[in-house]
Amino acid sequence: MVQAPELESFKLQGRLSFSQLRCAERCLFSGIPARNLRTTSPWPIEKLGRAQLIGMVYHSVLEDIAKSSDDITPDQFSIILDHQIEKHSAKSVFSKFEIGQWPEIGGLYRTLSERVIRKASSEGTQQGIAVFIEKEFNSTDGQLTGRIDHLVLRGDQPWMLTEFKSSKCMQGDALRQDYVRQLHFYAGLLRDNFGRSPSTLRLISPQDGSFEFACSNSLLEEVAYHARVIFDLMRFRLGGRGDWKASLKPGSASCQSCSKRLVCPAFRSLQGAVVLDGPVHIVWGRIKRIVSGDRLGRIELDIQAGSLPSGLSSILDFESRHYSDFPIQDGTRVVITDLYSSAGAIRMTPTSQILEWVKRDD
């Protein structure tokens, strides 16, 4: 029998990023980076899904461009992109060839090659133009931090702040408000560092294009104030010498989407100790049949790859809470995380997740 990892201790980060802010809005503990956690055994390894992988390739390419002191030629850019796809495919459920066929990768190539690979030349610098790519900025009070994708400073002329997104920027007919707030979070950091904020904010997605809007001072103030309130609340609730475990107040929705659910003591208080008969597994394949009862059931899955043997297998203890927002049908390609082997059977844990595996070509 193997006890799933337990949290021994953690340390609060020195500064709060926007992504940690978004996590902490759901549960304060989830706003703590995984690197700040100490567990009784190694952190479970999960393969990257499609959205995660595209986002990591996106920002890794930007980081490589930022490291170069010269302009990047189209040929050099292709080499950089190809290298990052190969590097991240090893951590995903997809092959390098499959990733290269995705339309998002083609959109990523067009987006970055058109707007980023030509860095500020010496002529541009002489004209008072400065370009920052993947540049980290901190607030002057040391509480907030952010890594900005692309920033163009033109002396006394209007400044442009750009955020690249691998997902869609639109929700219905409106821009996603969490993305709008993220850009205003960054604009506040720039105002702290330069005494002024960008006049124009821009979102670019390979899926639905480019969107520009004016920076709102009132929203900038609101986002900055809200971030500092959350940061102070985290330090007050989790940083004291009292029982921090009792301070965690998880909810079912936030628990289901939290990457730290397997080691979270508050989650354990709801689910009980997670005891496994073997290591945590991840598999991916095609659903053949689903058999469900009032609470429990099983998935008959044709496992194609992962850390369990390939072939037709039944996954037991299947509960509706594992797929409440996911319409599973026979033939659907899925990735299932946090499985374990028990007496020759494959079972779900309380932390198992079912993710759709989108693949264009059969």
Helices and strands as residue ranges (DSSP letters): E 2-3, E 7-10, H 18-26, G 28-31, G 34-36, E 37-39, H 50-67, H 74-89, H 96-101, H 103-115, H 122-126, E 129-138, E 145-154, E 160-164, E 170-171, E 174-175, H 177-194, E 200-205, E 209-214, H 217-238, H 244-247, H 252-256, H 265-271, E 275-276, E 281-292, E 297-306, E 311-316, G 320-322, E 333-342, E 345-356
